[in-house]
């Protein structure tokens, strides 16, 4: 009778030691929030509620005195939430993790300790090669919040701030239309027996969508122009109603601009916003019509646009009122701060839960997308190509 052959070796049948899963050790964060010093920047990265959530989870937050004042959050609000307050700027920048809205200046980078983690906006178009060289010398790990991606592939920070910019553009236009601001004395509303305000929106992205949503909510007639049929289809679906939509054809656009009371430009380009509306088109617009150029931070999409400030936000050219403030969100600094804080807080808690930034970058592809420096090594292809700097693939450094 043949003997049964065992599928196991003698060694494998001997009782083995049990291997237990090694759990990740929860990390403790020490976050520094400096006061923003950029021109007309009033936002802050974390609200007192967000600070309370972090402190309750065993983390430390060091806030520079007055950092939240521009967004109407007092030092008392933060200290009651558990933050430590200091007037010493250098002490805040010495924290292992720095949280900012605007990218730090070269002088501020000097105050940051080597191997620190920096989370802020990058604003690539406003940077210099020197900025990246100084960060590299400090071996800093840096994340740009505008490049962080959600699980569904969207950019939560960009979308959130675009929603505010779109709504803000309509609120500002409504203000400028009134007789108090050299406008035509029109109300941005649907009053019985009075023809509604005519609004043209150029660009069917998030800014365009929220500008359209607010305009329709106030009772205006809205026309949307964009060269992407997909975007035009999506905006109609999102707004849940049929709208006038058109590709950007000079004949149709000129006709719409002649009749409109407000035109909102929200077109982005790769390097610079394309000029969609020529000076001749502006010249043919109604007297005291309003132009809101939301894309002025990328050069503007109206040929007549010139950068203005919150102190002097408008100018008149060809009898048309132009509003071309690049940092439109500073006008609604509290709303913008809450919006940014809502994005930052879950990420910070997640980074701590996973035992630090290293592990988070391994497991979260969206967070990895926001990384542009890893221990002083440039990991962003777009930054490397823009400034002619050597860069490495992050997947070869973190795996």
KALINDA-V555842 format. One record per residue. OMEGA is omega in whole degrees, 0 to 359 (NA if undefined). Layout:
<<OMEGA> <OMEGA>>
This chain:
<<184> <182> <179> <181> <181> <178> <182> <174> <179> <181> <182> <181> <177> <181> <182> <174> <179> <177> <180> <177> <177> <182> <178> <178> <181> <181> <176> <182> <172> <189> <175> <178> <180> <176> <180> <182> <181> <184> <177> <177> <184> <184> <176> <188> <183> <175> <176> <179> <179> <178> <180> <179> <181> <181> <179> <178> <174> <180> <179> <177> <177> <186> <175> <182> <178> <183> <183> <186> <181> <179> <179> <172> <183> <176> <180> <178> <182> <182> <177> <178> <177> <179> <172> <183> <176> <175> <183> <182> <182> <180> <180> <181> <179> <180> <180> <178> <180> <179> <181> <173> <179> <175> <181> <176> <180> <179> <179> <179> <178> <182> <182> <179> <175> <178> <179> <176> <180> <175> <181> <169> <177> <181> <187> <185> <182> <186> <176> <179> <182> <181> <183> <178> <180> <177> <181> <181> <180> <180> <184> <170> <187> <178> <176> <187> <179> <179> <179> <184> <175> <179> <181> <175> <179> <178> <189> <182> <181> <181> <182> <181> <177> <177> <180> <181> <180> <179> <181> <183> <180> <179> <179> <179> <180> <178> <184> <179> <183> <182> <181> <186> <179> <179> <183> <182> <180> <172> <181> <183> <181> <181> <183> <177> <180> <179> <181> <176> <179> <183> <174> <178> <180> <184> <184> <176> <182> <179> <180> <181> <183> <173> <179> <180> <181> <179> <180> <179> <179> <175> <181> <169> <187> <173> <184> <180> <175> <180> <178> <178> <179> <179> <179> <179> <182> <181> <177> <179> <182> <181> <174> <178> <178> <181> <171> <176> <181> <170> <185> <176> <185> <183> <180> <182> <179> <180> <180> <181> <179> <186> <190> <175> <181> <171> <181> <179> <181> <182> <178> <175> <180> <180> <181> <177> <178> <177> <184> <185> <181> <179> <179> <178> <179> <181> <182> <181> <179> <174> <178> <170> <185> <172> <173> <182> <182> <182> <180> <179> <176> <176> <178> <180> <173> <181> <184> <184> <172> <183> <176> <181> <179> <179> <178> <192> <186> <168> <182> <177> <185> <178> <178> <181> <180> <173> <188> <179> <183> <184> <184> <184> <180> <178> <180> <190> <181> <179> <181> <180> <179> <180> <179> <181> <179> <180> <183> <191> <180> <179> <181> <179> <180> <178> <181> <182> <183> <174> <177> <186> <182> <181> <180> <180> <178> <189> <186> <183> <181> <178> <178> <180> <180> <183> <174> <172> <177> <184> <177> <178> <179> <183> <182> <179> <183> <178> <181> <181> <182> <185> <180> <179> <176> <178> <179> <176> <182> <181> <176> <181> <181> <178> <NA>>
